[in-house]
Amino acid sequence: MHRVPLKEYKMPRILAVDFTKQEVMKISEAGFNIKRAYSGLHDNNEYCIPTDIQDIEIVLLKYEKGTFEHHGQRKKHENSIPDDFDFHLVIKETLDKRGWVIIFIAEDSNPTGLQYLSIRNLGLIKTSEGYVDASKQKSPHPPIVFPKFKGDLIHFRDDDLGILLKRFYNSGKWILLQKTESVVIGNTGYPQGCIISDDAASPSVLAIEVVREFVDIVSKGSDSSGAIIPPLRFASYGGLIILPDFGEKNIDVGLAIIQEYLSKMNPRLFSEQMHEWLKSFRPESVKQLYKKWEGIEASMKKEIEAIDKKIELEEEKYLWLDMLLISGDDDFKDAVGIAMRFLGFKVKDIDKSLAPKERKHEDFNITDPYDNSFFIVEAKATKRGASEGFITKTQNHQGSYSRRYNCSIPDAILIVNHSSDLNPSQRSGRFYADADVLARLKDQNIKAVDSISLHSLCQKVFAGKMDKEKARDFVKNISGAISGEI
């Protein structure tokens, strides 16, 4: 599955495995975001991956004898983000994201160690007939090895990567890898080609590029000037480049490949051109398009700023909607009062009419102006599930109102913001659902509404899906309890 990072970076993020601090600094000074990881082979038997594995687009790895052997006995360094020795997952995640992995292989290393990275069939087996690649030999078989190249001639691939590596030829510790078309990553073989091959009778190679995924787009026809448009490669793929050890030049080879090859082959990893000065040499038609783009951007920026300001004002104006879902105590009570007024009820805040030290009563009296139907309203909030104690308090307020005004017991609406730390979609099972509780609510003429339902009702009115009169009728006709979005 192809994955991309959610955040865009101007330069790809690089992980350098088992390189020295001085080598890593060299790439950092070239303007790249690079971090140093180590397998534990040279660092006190401690491994360290100082970043989340999804935050890597390019991996540079020095592989030598012992790099991955006995990795289960190594300790985690305190700066390592993953808790486990997960270098194989680093490789997989990078390739899944269409990133690149560049591996430098030391002469005395063991090919089987690379199986830890899920890279198989890379070495050669010596038989009486010569060397054959590992994929051709059935078990049991002799150990797989990287024989040292002893030929006189090598052949470089005639492309950017081949030409680039030719510059570093004299530093290479050349070894024989394998025949082409047999490397397997994970459980799958991918298209590959030899960057550098030898002149031996058996077609063993010295450097390989394994392409993970690619798309070719060929432009046909000509542009407005009549010039023929050449075929274009739409570089949206990643890959694995397997190279010999270049000694002290490994870091220079890696940097050159990133700057001169990967920036062309997969420009999606680079939000800016590698050569900033090229912007001054754009075709005139491109310059005109950039001017047009800049004008549109300036205009849109002003419009976006105006919309941002309006959003800020609207969010402040309707903050009470948020308070219905997250607040408690007086903040929640105030939000309920605003919501009831928004739906068109006449609302009297009882607390504001109390004399000093007078015993508190219900929170609100509300009246529907259309038919003069009357309710007392109690607003309660809790981080736990809705309590039956809220029903008891509402009953007490009903009785108190009846005694104060020498009238029959009024209908009541109990509005509860419960389980307020949970996502509203996870709260429904914590509201009044027990059959005995629901019967009690009906017997006492109490309508229990959770704050999610009140919020949803207001949103429907905002959206024009329900008028205020129907919204009030909905509240008045509730029997028992209502929970969740309406």
N, C-alpha and C positions, 0 to 999 in steps of 0.2 A: 504494500500500500504506500502510495506517495504521500509524504508529509512535508509541510513547510512551517517555518517558525512564524508565530503570530506577530512578532515584532520585527520590523525591518531594520537591518544594520547596513551601514555604508560599505563595510568590508566584511568578508566572511570570517567567522570565528574559528580559530585554529587551535588544535590540541597537539602538542609536541611530546611524544612519549620517549623517555630515556635519552633526551638531548640534555646538554649541559645548560646551566643558567646563562652562560655567555652566548651559546648558540641561539637560545630562545630570544635573548635580548637583540640579536642581530635582526630577527624578523620583526620584533616589536618596533625597532627604530625605523623600519621600512613603512610603518604606519598601520600595521595589522594588530588586531586583537588576538593575542596568542597567550596560551597558558601552558605551563610545564606540568606534565604528568610523568609518573614513573612506576615501573612494574615491581620494584623492590629488588631487582637484581643488583643494583649498585647503591642502594639507599637504605642501608641498615635493615634489609629484609622487610621494609615497609613499602606498601603500595599507596599511590595517591592519584585520584582523579578529581582535580580541584574545580569541577563544574558539573552541572546536570548534563546527562548524556545527550539530551535533546538540544542542548545549546552549542552544538558543534557542527560546522559545515565541512571542515577539512581536517584530516588527521595525518600527521607525519610520525612515522614509527621506525625506530631503529631496532631491528630484530637480530638477536645473536643467540649463541648457545646458552641455554638456561633462562631466557627471557620469560617463558611461561611454564617451564618445568617446576614442579613442586609449588605452584602458586597457592595451593590450599594452606601451606604452612606460613604464609606471609601475613604480616599484621597491617591493620589499617592505620594510616597516618591521620592525625587529628584534623588535617585540612582537607581530607578526602570527603567529597559529597556523597557518593554511593557508599553504602555500608559493606558491599561485597566487591570482590575482585572481578570487575565487570568489563574488561577490555573487549571481550567478544561482542558484548551488547553495544559498546561504543561504535565498533565497526558496522554492525547491522543497522543501528539507528542512523548513522551518517549516510550509508548507502541508500537506506529507505527514503531519505530526505533529498536524494539526488546530489549528495555531496561527494567528496573525493577522499580516497585513502591512498597515501603514498608510503610504501614500505621499502626500506633499505635493508638488504639481507647480507649479513656478515659471512665470510668464507667458511668458517668452521661451525656454522649453525646447523641445526637438525631440521629438515623439512617437516617432520611429523609434529613439531611444536606449533606449527602454524595451524594445525587442525583445531587448536583451542580457539582460534579466530574463525572457525568454520571455513577455512580455506584448504582445500584438498587437491591431491594430484599435482602438486607443484614440483616435486623433485624428480630424480631419475634413479633407475635401478641398473646396476652393471650386470650384464649377462655375458655368456660366452660369445654372443654375437655383437656385443657392444652395449651402449646405453639405450634403455627404453624408458618412456615416461611411466609414472606410477600407475596411471589408469589402465595400462595394458597388462599388468601382472596380477595373476590370481594368487590368493593366499594358499600356503605360506610362501613368503618370498624374502629375499635378503633386505636389509635395511635400506630405506630410501636416503639418498645423499644428494648434496650439491657438489658435483665434481668441479674442479677448477678448470677453466677454459685454457686450452693449450694450443689452440689454432693460431694461424698467422693472420687471417683476414676476418673482419666482421662487416656486416651490412647494416647500415642505418636506414630506418624508414624515412622516406622522402616527404616529411611533413614538418610542421613546427616543432613537435616534440622530438622527432629524430634529429633534426638539425640542432636543436638546443642541447641535447645530450652529447652530441658530437664534440661540443666545446670542452666537455669534462672527461673526454675519453681517457686521457693519461692518468687520471686519478682513480679510475675504476678498478676494483678488485674483482675481475670478471669471473663468474661461475656459470655453470650450465644449469638452466632451470628445467625445461621440459619441452616437449613438442607443443605445437599450438592446438587450440580447440579441445583442451581437456581439463582446464581449471574449473573447479566447482566452488561456488560460494553458497554456504548453507546447503540446500538440497538441489540447487539449480545451477546449470551451466549457462554462461552468458557469452555473447559475441566477444571475441578477443582477437588481438593481432600482436605479432611480435614487433616491438619497437626496434630491437637490435637482435640480429641472428648471427650465428657463426657460419663458418665455411665447411663444417664437417659433413660427412655423408648423411648422417642422421640429422634431421631438421630440429635439433635442439636450439634453444634460444637463450639470450642473455638478458633481455628485458621485455616485459609484457605489459600490455594495457588491456584490462578486462572491462568492457563497457557494460554498465548495469542496465541502462535504459536510454533510448534515444528516439528522436523524431526527425526525419528529413523533410523539409519543405522546399520544393523547387519552384521558383518564380518563372513564369513563362511570359513571352512577349517582350515589349519594350516600353520605355517611359515616354513622356510627352515630347522629349527631344529626339526620339527615334533610337536612342542608345539601347543596346541589348542588355537586359537585366540578367546577370549571371545567377546560376543556382546558389541558393542560400541554405545553409544548415541552421536550423532552429535548435540551438543548443539547450536542451532541457533535460540533460541526463547527467549522471554521475559515473564514477568508475573507480577502479583499483589499478594503481600503477605499481608494478613490482620491479625493483631495480637492484643492482648489486651495491655493495658498500663502496662509497666514494671517499671514505676516510674523513679527514677534516673538511672536505668539500660537501659532505652530505647536506648541511644546512644551506649552502649556496645553491646546490642543485634544487632543493625543495623550494627555496624562494624564487628561483628563476622559473620553475614550473608553474608556480602560483601566479606570478606576474605576467609571464609571457605566453603561457599555454591555457591554464584554467580560466583566466579572465576572458579569453576568446571563446573557449569551448563551452563555458557555462557562465555567460554574463549575468544570469539571474542572481548569482552569488555576490555580485558587485553592483551597488547602487550608483557608484561613481566610476568614471573612467580611470584607468590606471595612470594615464598621462593627462593631467589637468590642462596642460597647454594646448591639447587638441581642440578644446572648445573655441579657441581663437581662429581655428582653421576649418571651421565647419563650412559646408557648401552654402552659398548665398541663399538658396531656397530654404535650407534648414534654419538659417539665422532668422529669416522672415517668419517662419513658423514659430520659432521660439519667442519672437517679439509678440506675436499674436497670443501665444500661450501665456506670456507674462501679463498682458493686458487683461485677459480673461481671469487669471489668477488674482490680480489686484481687485477687479470688480467683485469676484466671488468672495474674496476675503472680507470686503466691507459688508456684503450681504450676510455672510456667516457670522460676523461680529454682531450685527443687528439682531440676528436670530438668537444667538447665544444670550444676548442681553434680555430678549423677550422671554426666553426659556427661564432665565434666572428670576425674572419678575413673576412669571406664572407659577414657578415652583414655590416661591415665597408666599404668593397669594393663596395657593391651595396646599400649603404645608399640612393643614388639618387632615387631609386624606392620608398622608403618611402616619400621622399621629394616631389615626384609628387602628393602625396595625402594629405599632411599636411602642406606644407610650403607656404610661400608667398614672394613677392618681388624678391630680387636677388637670394635667395636660390631656389625658384621655377624656375626662368629663367635658372640658372645653371643646374638644374636637367633636364629641357627640352632639353638643348643643348647636355647633355650626352646621353639622350634617343635617340635623332636623330642620333648621331654618332653611337650608339649601333646598330641601325637599318640599318646602312650602308650609310647614307647620308653624303655628304661632307658639313661641317658646318662652316660658317664664323660668328664669334661673332662681330656684328657691333659696339657695344659700345667700344670694345677694340681698334678699328681702328679710333675712333673719336679724333680730335684735342681738346686741352683744351678749354672749354667753347663753343664748337661746339654744335649746336642743335641736340638733340637725334633723331634717326630715328627708323626703325624697330629693333627688337632684333637680328634676325638672317637672313642670306641668306643661303638657303640649295639647294644642287644640287644632283640629283640622278646620280651616275657615270655610270649607265647602259645606260640611254637614254638622259642624260644631261638636263632633265626637271628641271625647276627652280621655287623656291617659296620664298617669304619673309615670315618670321614667327614672330608672336607676341605672347608672353607669359604673361598672366594676371592671378592674383590670388585675390580672395575675400572670405570673410566668409559668404557673402550673395549669393543669386542666381546670375546666369550669367547675366551681364548687357548689354543692347543694346549699351551703351557707348563704350564698348570694340570693337564692330563692327565698330563704327564711327572712333575710333582711328586707327583701321586697315586700313579702307578706306583712311584715311589721309596719312598713311605711303605708301600705294599703289601709291597715287598721287604724293607724294614727291619723291619716287623712279623713277617714270616716268619722272618727270621734271629734276631730277639730271642727269639722263643718256639718256635723250631725246629718250625714247623708249615707247612702248605700256605699258599699266598698267599690272603689273605682277599678277599672281595668288598668293593668300595668304593663309596661314594656321594660324588660331587663336586657341591657346591652352589655356584652362581656367581651373584652379583649383578653383572650386566654392564650397560654402557651406562646407568649409574645416573642420568645427567642427563636421559635421555629418558623420555617417557611410556611406561609398560609396553606400551601398544598398538603402539608403534613399535620395539620391541626384538627381536621374534621373528627377523628376518632376520639378526641379529648373534650368534645362538647357534650351537651346533654343528649344521651341516646338511650339510656335505660328506660324501659317501658313504664316502670313505676314512677320515675321522675317526670316523664312526659305526661302521665295521667295527673300527677300533682299540679303541674303547670296549667293544664286545662281546667282542673277543678278550681284553681285560684284565679282564673282569668289573667294569667301572666303570659305574655308573649316573649319568649327568649330568643334573642337575635345575637349571633356572634358578630364581631366587628368586621369580619371578612365580608359577610353578607351585606352589611350596611355600606361598606366601601364599594362593593360591586354594584349595588343599587344606585349609588351616586354616580358611578362611572357610566352606567347605562343612560342616566339622564344627561350627563355631559355629552355622550356620543349621539344623542338624539334618538336612541332606540326605545326610550320610554319617556312619556311626559310626567311632570311632577304629580299630577292628580292620580295617575295610575300607580306611581311609586308609593304614594301615601296609602292608597287602597291596598297595595300589596302588604305593607306593614300592618295595617289595621286588620287584615284578614288572616294573618298568621295564627295558626292554632298549635300550641305546644312550643316547638323550637325549630329554628332554621339555622343551618350551618353551611358554610362553603359559598363559593361564588354563585350568583343568581344568573 
